[in-house]
Amino acid sequence: MKKKLLWSIAIILLLVVLAVGAALYFLPLSLGGVGVNRPDALPGDTLLTAEQVQADRQQLMDYVESVHPFFVDGSDQAPYLAAKEAYLAETANAMTVDAFMSASARYLTVFGDGHTRLSWQYGDEVAIYHRYQNGKMHFADESGVTELTITAVDDVPMTHILATIDSLFPAENEMAVAKNYNNYFTSETLLKMAGVNVEKDVFTVTLSDGSTRACTWFVPEEASAPSNEPWGNKARWDGDIFVVEFVECVDDDNLKSIAQELKQAVQNGCTKVIIDARGNGGGSSNACERLLNAMGMKAPAYGMLVRYSPEAKEQKGYLRSSGTCLMKPNPAARQNEKVNLVVLCDRFTYSSATMLCVYVRDGHLGTLIGEASSNMPNHYGDLTFVALENSHLFASVSHKRFLRPSGETESRMLVPDIETSSKDAYQAALDFLASK
């Protein structure tokens, strides 16, 4: 009898071990991988031999084709094959690091994936104050953004400069295009690639009324004394509104403390909550779910397609090095009708922070106020990294495709319920909640 019992226990333990092993193998559970060190950047005018260019080109193409979900998710391969052919033709000879960076950036834009891109070497910045809005690059001065638009820098038309940005930086939607224009327009490296002579001190900016402005290199102001306020997520009260300043999707002890404070506030009768995710560049979606759970809500579930590869296995700690895993989205959510939740967002709300906005929209959990994100609701993500041996270029490459809970696939942008500028979003939230 005792022997039979021992055999039964042994069989049960074996089954448990097999079940755990199968889960670890088939599900995308990361056991901790090895990071990739970013090499020191080389000067842009460093000349690479044809052999070095071709070796780095092959390293990048092999990596992307091994890792990115684009090649297994049913996407049309024709645009990629054309981009690859152009890349091969453009990188057949010796060239500078800057020229190779430009060619490699153009190659990567074919995926339309904001997570798959080169780390950009900005160089210095020309002090042309600007704001891209309403489809045009507006000039700004001491009084703010003007009605005048920028038509050229020196003799290079603005249309050509913007087209250069389009060719070098991936954009998932129209908001991403505007963000790219604002971010990269005055970069020394970008202007040089667009044909502007950057070997001088003064640049002539032509405006839409025919007038010109002389602009010089940007000189940073003397750094102010460092703030004693630590960086990170914070919680505060604004009258009867519980406000979470959600600056990063990090599910650490600090966020757990904030979530506990939020839970206690809701239990004590708080009915108005603002989660301010403006500028939040992402991280872990677990942080978003923790805040929703603290209010008695449950987020709907994103689906995802995970592509396994030797590179992802090494960096993420997967047991598998090939194949895919498809997890379907689940729209089921739990609302808390007693809580009026507002999430603030803008074009810099990205990746996992965009997921928070999608949770709220697809789960009918609250109201979105601000600008649309530059991230599509369905998007690639979860970064892996590659460092090119000769050029020292460093690139991030997605290995997952995320599928929004509702199953809707057409929207390129998640448009807020109340659209306003990032600057005015908080006041708009106060006005909205006052009506509640």
NURO-700546 format. One line per 4 residues: number of its first residue (from 1); for each residue y, x, z of C-alpha. Coordinates in steps of 0.1 Angstrom, whole numbers, padded with zeros to 4 digits, always signed. Layout:
N
NUM> Y:X:Z  ... .
END
This chain:
436
1> +0000:+0000:+0000  +0024:+0028:+0009  +0015:+0047:-0023  +0023:+0016:-0044 .
5> +0057:+0012:-0026  +0065:+0048:-0033  +0056:+0044:-0070  +0078:+0012:-0071 .
9> +0108:+0031:-0056  +0103:+0060:-0081  +0102:+0036:-0111  +0133:+0018:-0099 .
13> +0151:+0052:-0094  +0140:+0063:-0129  +0153:+0030:-0144  +0186:+0035:-0126 .
17> +0189:+0071:-0139  +0180:+0060:-0174  +0206:+0031:-0173  +0233:+0054:-0160 .
21> +0224:+0080:-0186  +0225:+0054:-0214  +0259:+0041:-0202  +0273:+0076:-0201 .
25> +0259:+0083:-0236  +0269:+0051:-0254  +0301:+0042:-0236  +0333:+0063:-0240 .
29> +0332:+0076:-0204  +0350:+0109:-0201  +0335:+0134:-0177  +0363:+0159:-0180 .
33> +0368:+0183:-0208  +0385:+0215:-0217  +0421:+0215:-0228  +0436:+0234:-0257 .
37> +0463:+0260:-0250  +0494:+0257:-0270  +0503:+0291:-0286  +0538:+0306:-0285 .
41> +0557:+0294:-0316  +0564:+0320:-0343  +0598:+0324:-0359  +0602:+0300:-0388 .
45> +0608:+0328:-0413  +0575:+0345:-0404  +0557:+0351:-0437  +0520:+0340:-0438 .
49> +0497:+0355:-0464  +0479:+0332:-0489  +0447:+0338:-0470  +0463:+0329:-0436 .
53> +0478:+0297:-0451  +0446:+0286:-0466  +0426:+0293:-0434  +0451:+0273:-0413 .
57> +0451:+0245:-0439  +0413:+0243:-0438  +0413:+0244:-0400  +0437:+0214:-0399 .
61> +0419:+0193:-0426  +0385:+0200:-0410  +0398:+0189:-0376  +0415:+0158:-0388 .
65> +0385:+0147:-0409  +0361:+0153:-0380  +0382:+0135:-0353  +0405:+0107:-0366 .
69> +0391:+0071:-0366  +0408:+0065:-0400  +0377:+0078:-0417  +0353:+0054:-0401 .
73> +0374:+0022:-0395  +0373:+0008:-0430  +0407:+0021:-0441  +0414:+0026:-0477 .
77> +0408:+0063:-0484  +0427:+0066:-0516  +0461:+0074:-0500  +0445:+0101:-0479 .
81> +0428:+0117:-0509  +0461:+0118:-0528  +0479:+0134:-0497  +0451:+0159:-0493 .
85> +0453:+0169:-0530  +0491:+0173:-0527  +0486:+0194:-0495  +0461:+0217:-0513 .
89> +0484:+0222:-0542  +0515:+0229:-0520  +0497:+0254:-0498  +0480:+0276:-0524 .
93> +0502:+0307:-0519  +0519:+0328:-0493  +0547:+0310:-0475  +0568:+0310:-0443 .
97> +0558:+0292:-0411  +0586:+0267:-0417  +0574:+0259:-0452  +0538:+0256:-0440 .
101> +0550:+0233:-0411  +0568:+0211:-0436  +0537:+0208:-0459  +0514:+0201:-0430 .
105> +0537:+0175:-0415  +0538:+0157:-0449  +0500:+0157:-0450  +0497:+0141:-0415 .
109> +0522:+0113:-0422  +0496:+0096:-0445  +0479:+0080:-0414  +0511:+0062:-0403 .
113> +0500:+0072:-0368  +0527:+0081:-0343  +0502:+0100:-0322  +0489:+0122:-0350 .
117> +0516:+0147:-0358  +0528:+0183:-0355  +0548:+0193:-0325  +0582:+0197:-0341 .
121> +0602:+0229:-0338  +0638:+0215:-0336  +0658:+0247:-0337  +0694:+0243:-0326 .
125> +0713:+0210:-0331  +0744:+0203:-0351  +0769:+0182:-0330  +0771:+0152:-0354 .
129> +0773:+0122:-0331  +0756:+0093:-0347  +0736:+0061:-0343  +0713:+0046:-0369 .
133> +0717:+0008:-0368  +0717:-0021:-0393  +0701:+0001:-0419  +0728:+0028:-0419 .
137> +0737:+0060:-0401  +0769:+0053:-0383  +0793:+0080:-0371  +0802:+0081:-0335 .
141> +0833:+0096:-0318  +0848:+0096:-0283  +0852:+0058:-0285  +0816:+0052:-0293 .
145> +0798:+0041:-0325  +0822:+0034:-0353  +0819:+0012:-0384  +0821:+0043:-0406 .
149> +0788:+0055:-0419  +0778:+0091:-0428  +0772:+0096:-0465  +0766:+0134:-0467 .
153> +0764:+0166:-0447  +0781:+0193:-0468  +0769:+0184:-0503  +0735:+0169:-0493 .
157> +0735:+0131:-0495  +0725:+0112:-0464  +0699:+0093:-0485  +0682:+0126:-0492 .
161> +0683:+0137:-0455  +0667:+0104:-0444  +0641:+0106:-0471  +0632:+0141:-0458 .
165> +0627:+0126:-0424  +0605:+0099:-0438  +0583:+0125:-0455  +0578:+0146:-0424 .
169> +0574:+0122:-0395  +0549:+0093:-0392  +0564:+0058:-0386  +0543:+0028:-0375 .
173> +0570:+0003:-0381  +0607:-0002:-0388  +0617:+0007:-0353  +0599:+0039:-0355 .
177> +0618:+0047:-0387  +0651:+0042:-0369  +0639:+0063:-0339  +0629:+0091:-0362 .
181> +0663:+0090:-0379  +0682:+0092:-0346  +0659:+0119:-0332  +0657:+0144:-0360 .
185> +0688:+0140:-0381  +0708:+0168:-0365  +0678:+0192:-0360  +0685:+0226:-0375 .
189> +0650:+0228:-0389  +0652:+0194:-0405  +0686:+0199:-0421  +0674:+0232:-0435 .
193> +0643:+0215:-0450  +0667:+0188:-0465  +0686:+0216:-0483  +0716:+0220:-0459 .
197> +0728:+0256:-0456  +0724:+0263:-0418  +0735:+0299:-0420  +0771:+0291:-0409 .
201> +0791:+0277:-0380  +0809:+0247:-0394  +0795:+0217:-0414  +0814:+0191:-0434 .
205> +0804:+0155:-0427  +0816:+0130:-0453  +0821:+0094:-0442  +0821:+0061:-0460 .
209> +0859:+0058:-0463  +0860:+0092:-0481  +0873:+0111:-0451  +0855:+0142:-0437 .
213> +0849:+0156:-0402  +0842:+0193:-0394  +0812:+0196:-0370  +0799:+0227:-0353 .
217> +0767:+0236:-0335  +0760:+0216:-0303  +0768:+0236:-0271  +0750:+0222:-0241 .
221> +0772:+0214:-0211  +0768:+0234:-0180  +0738:+0220:-0161  +0748:+0198:-0132 .
225> +0733:+0203:-0098  +0697:+0191:-0098  +0692:+0156:-0083  +0674:+0153:-0050 .
229> +0658:+0121:-0064  +0622:+0129:-0074  +0611:+0119:-0109  +0585:+0092:-0111 .
233> +0580:+0054:-0107  +0601:+0037:-0081  +0604:+0002:-0066  +0635:-0015:-0052 .
237> +0650:-0049:-0046  +0679:-0064:-0065  +0687:-0094:-0045  +0656:-0116:-0045 .
241> +0641:-0097:-0075  +0615:-0070:-0070  +0621:-0043:-0096  +0597:-0016:-0106 .
245> +0613:+0013:-0125  +0582:+0021:-0145  +0590:+0054:-0162  +0555:+0067:-0167 .
249> +0520:+0052:-0169  +0505:+0073:-0142  +0480:+0057:-0119  +0486:+0080:-0089 .
253> +0491:+0075:-0052  +0528:+0067:-0057  +0520:+0039:-0081  +0493:+0026:-0058 .
257> +0519:+0025:-0030  +0543:+0006:-0053  +0516:-0019:-0063  +0508:-0025:-0026 .
261> +0544:-0032:-0019  +0546:-0055:-0049  +0515:-0073:-0038  +0529:-0078:-0003 .
265> +0562:-0091:-0018  +0544:-0117:-0039  +0523:-0128:-0009  +0555:-0132:+0011 .
269> +0570:-0155:-0015  +0587:-0133:-0041  +0588:-0152:-0074  +0609:-0129:-0096 .
273> +0597:-0095:-0108  +0611:-0070:-0133  +0590:-0041:-0146  +0614:-0018:-0164 .
277> +0594:+0000:-0190  +0623:+0012:-0211  +0617:+0048:-0221  +0582:+0049:-0208 .
281> +0562:+0071:-0232  +0528:+0060:-0219  +0499:+0077:-0202  +0471:+0056:-0186 .
285> +0468:+0018:-0192  +0452:+0016:-0158  +0487:+0020:-0143  +0498:-0012:-0162 .
289> +0468:-0032:-0151  +0473:-0021:-0115  +0508:-0036:-0114  +0496:-0068:-0130 .
293> +0468:-0071:-0106  +0492:-0067:-0077  +0509:-0099:-0087  +0476:-0118:-0088 .
297> +0474:-0115:-0126  +0447:-0102:-0148  +0454:-0085:-0181  +0435:-0094:-0213 .
301> +0414:-0066:-0226  +0422:-0044:-0255  +0393:-0035:-0278  +0388:-0001:-0292 .
305> +0369:+0019:-0318  +0360:+0054:-0304  +0351:+0081:-0328  +0329:+0108:-0313 .
309> +0331:+0144:-0326  +0323:+0179:-0314  +0361:+0183:-0308  +0365:+0151:-0288 .
313> +0333:+0159:-0268  +0347:+0193:-0258  +0382:+0180:-0249  +0372:+0147:-0233 .
317> +0338:+0155:-0218  +0318:+0129:-0238  +0280:+0133:-0240  +0280:+0124:-0277 .
321> +0294:+0145:-0305  +0289:+0121:-0334  +0290:+0084:-0342  +0313:+0056:-0330 .
325> +0315:+0030:-0302  +0331:-0004:-0309  +0343:-0025:-0279  +0356:-0059:-0289 .
329> +0389:-0072:-0275  +0389:-0100:-0249  +0419:-0124:-0248  +0409:-0139:-0214 .
333> +0437:-0134:-0188  +0448:-0148:-0155  +0484:-0159:-0150  +0503:-0164:-0118 .
337> +0525:-0194:-0124  +0544:-0187:-0092  +0557:-0154:-0105  +0584:-0151:-0132 .
341> +0576:-0117:-0146  +0600:-0099:-0170  +0591:-0067:-0187  +0620:-0046:-0202 .
345> +0611:-0026:-0233  +0628:-0006:-0261  +0620:+0017:-0290  +0609:+0044:-0266 .
349> +0584:+0022:-0248  +0553:+0037:-0262  +0515:+0040:-0262  +0501:+0027:-0229 .
353> +0535:+0012:-0220  +0534:-0007:-0253  +0500:-0020:-0241  +0517:-0035:-0210 .
357> +0540:-0055:-0233  +0510:-0066:-0254  +0491:-0076:-0222  +0521:-0098:-0212 .
361> +0525:-0113:-0247  +0488:-0120:-0255  +0480:-0130:-0219  +0511:-0153:-0216 .
365> +0519:-0134:-0183  +0557:-0133:-0186  +0587:-0126:-0208  +0596:-0095:-0228 .
369> +0633:-0085:-0231  +0649:-0057:-0250  +0639:-0039:-0282  +0606:-0038:-0301 .
373> +0585:-0007:-0295  +0581:+0019:-0323  +0543:+0016:-0316  +0523:-0011:-0335 .
377> +0504:-0035:-0312  +0472:-0023:-0329  +0474:+0015:-0331  +0456:+0048:-0330 .
381> +0458:+0069:-0299  +0442:+0089:-0271  +0451:+0124:-0281  +0431:+0155:-0289 .
385> +0448:+0187:-0299  +0444:+0215:-0323  +0462:+0249:-0324  +0463:+0266:-0358 .
389> +0452:+0302:-0356  +0476:+0320:-0379  +0508:+0299:-0380  +0506:+0289:-0343 .
393> +0514:+0253:-0353  +0502:+0227:-0327  +0491:+0192:-0336  +0479:+0161:-0318 .
397> +0453:+0139:-0334  +0441:+0105:-0323  +0404:+0098:-0318  +0406:+0060:-0309 .
401> +0419:+0029:-0325  +0431:+0002:-0301  +0427:-0035:-0310  +0450:-0060:-0293 .
405> +0435:-0087:-0271  +0446:-0116:-0293  +0427:-0102:-0323  +0459:-0106:-0344 .
409> +0461:-0077:-0369  +0492:-0084:-0391  +0522:-0076:-0368  +0537:-0041:-0372 .
413> +0561:-0048:-0343  +0559:-0066:-0310  +0592:-0084:-0310  +0605:-0093:-0275 .
417> +0611:-0129:-0265  +0647:-0121:-0259  +0660:-0094:-0283  +0689:-0072:-0271 .
421> +0699:-0036:-0270  +0681:-0013:-0245  +0714:-0008:-0227  +0719:-0046:-0222 .
425> +0683:-0055:-0214  +0686:-0053:-0176  +0716:-0076:-0175  +0698:-0100:-0199 .
429> +0669:-0100:-0175  +0691:-0109:-0145  +0707:-0137:-0165  +0673:-0150:-0175 .
433> +0659:-0149:-0140  +0690:-0166:-0126  +0682:-0196:-0147  +0648:-0198:-0130 .
END
